[in-house]
């Protein structure tokens, strides 16, 4: 807490059965696009949902509703 990009912090990692203490410098991270503008954020989400919908349509292409409704076993989710 209270650390900013450029600060150095001590970290401890466990690698190959050995504990390693090391100093790391914190780096900056770009602010996600649209984070401060609701209209831009909504457009980004709409595009991402459209992309996922398109991929799902490709995956399920040719599958009928009846085929998709078949349960693997009684009471199991399909």
One Martini backbone bead per residue (centre of mass of N, CA, C, O) as a GRO file, in nm:
protein
   78
    1UNK     BB    1   0.099   0.035   0.017
    2UNK     BB    2   0.176   0.347  -0.115
    3UNK     BB    3   0.268   0.270  -0.393
    4UNK     BB    4   0.468   0.348  -0.682
    5UNK     BB    5   0.593   0.405  -0.959
    6UNK     BB    6   0.947   0.322  -0.903
    7UNK     BB    7   0.936   0.165  -0.672
    8UNK     BB    8   1.088  -0.035  -0.424
    9UNK     BB    9   1.058  -0.390  -0.358
   10UNK     BB   10   1.031  -0.660  -0.149
   11UNK     BB   11   1.068  -1.006  -0.240
   12UNK     BB   12   0.927  -1.343  -0.211
   13UNK     BB   13   1.032  -1.652  -0.357
   14UNK     BB   14   0.946  -1.978  -0.493
   15UNK     BB   15   1.217  -2.172  -0.646
   16UNK     BB   16   1.312  -2.480  -0.681
   17UNK     BB   17   1.310  -2.501  -0.349
   18UNK     BB   18   1.372  -2.184  -0.327
   19UNK     BB   19   1.439  -1.899  -0.152
   20UNK     BB   20   1.383  -1.564  -0.283
   21UNK     BB   21   1.534  -1.253  -0.246
   22UNK     BB   22   1.401  -0.944  -0.390
   23UNK     BB   23   1.422  -0.663  -0.591
   24UNK     BB   24   1.157  -0.445  -0.709
   25UNK     BB   25   1.026  -0.257  -0.972
   26UNK     BB   26   0.775  -0.055  -1.026
   27UNK     BB   27   0.536  -0.025  -1.274
   28UNK     BB   28   0.351   0.081  -1.519
   29UNK     BB   29   0.004   0.131  -1.624
   30UNK     BB   30  -0.229   0.130  -1.838
   31UNK     BB   31  -0.513   0.276  -1.896
   32UNK     BB   32  -0.801   0.181  -1.974
   33UNK     BB   33  -0.999   0.213  -2.220
   34UNK     BB   34  -1.280   0.408  -2.108
   35UNK     BB   35  -1.276   0.450  -1.795
   36UNK     BB   36  -1.370   0.778  -1.812
   37UNK     BB   37  -1.583   0.685  -2.050
   38UNK     BB   38  -1.888   0.557  -2.086
   39UNK     BB   39  -1.931   0.548  -2.394
   40UNK     BB   40  -1.672   0.394  -2.459
   41UNK     BB   41  -1.719   0.153  -2.273
   42UNK     BB   42  -1.979   0.055  -2.410
   43UNK     BB   43  -1.855   0.007  -2.692
   44UNK     BB   44  -1.652  -0.203  -2.604
   45UNK     BB   45  -1.855  -0.409  -2.489
   46UNK     BB   46  -2.025  -0.446  -2.743
   47UNK     BB   47  -1.793  -0.562  -2.914
   48UNK     BB   48  -1.720  -0.802  -2.734
   49UNK     BB   49  -2.000  -0.937  -2.746
   50UNK     BB   50  -2.011  -0.965  -3.054
   51UNK     BB   51  -1.762  -1.148  -3.078
   52UNK     BB   52  -1.868  -1.378  -2.901
   53UNK     BB   53  -2.128  -1.435  -3.057
   54UNK     BB   54  -1.983  -1.514  -3.319
   55UNK     BB   55  -1.820  -1.752  -3.205
   56UNK     BB   56  -2.065  -1.914  -3.105
   57UNK     BB   57  -2.202  -1.943  -3.380
   58UNK     BB   58  -1.969  -2.109  -3.502
   59UNK     BB   59  -1.968  -2.344  -3.301
   60UNK     BB   60  -2.305  -2.395  -3.339
   61UNK     BB   61  -2.307  -2.468  -3.619
   62UNK     BB   62  -2.571  -2.699  -3.697
   63UNK     BB   63  -2.714  -2.683  -3.427
   64UNK     BB   64  -2.984  -2.781  -3.278
   65UNK     BB   65  -3.207  -2.745  -3.030
   66UNK     BB   66  -3.239  -3.046  -2.977
   67UNK     BB   67  -2.936  -3.108  -2.946
   68UNK     BB   68  -2.885  -2.892  -2.716
   69UNK     BB   69  -3.111  -3.042  -2.514
   70UNK     BB   70  -2.943  -3.273  -2.446
   71UNK     BB   71  -2.896  -3.494  -2.192
   72UNK     BB   72  -2.647  -3.687  -2.059
   73UNK     BB   73  -2.830  -3.708  -1.795
   74UNK     BB   74  -3.021  -3.737  -1.545
   75UNK     BB   75  -3.016  -3.408  -1.414
   76UNK     BB   76  -2.825  -3.291  -1.616
   77UNK     BB   77  -2.638  -3.064  -1.760
   78UNK     BB   78  -2.613  -2.918  -2.109
   0.00000   0.00000   0.00000
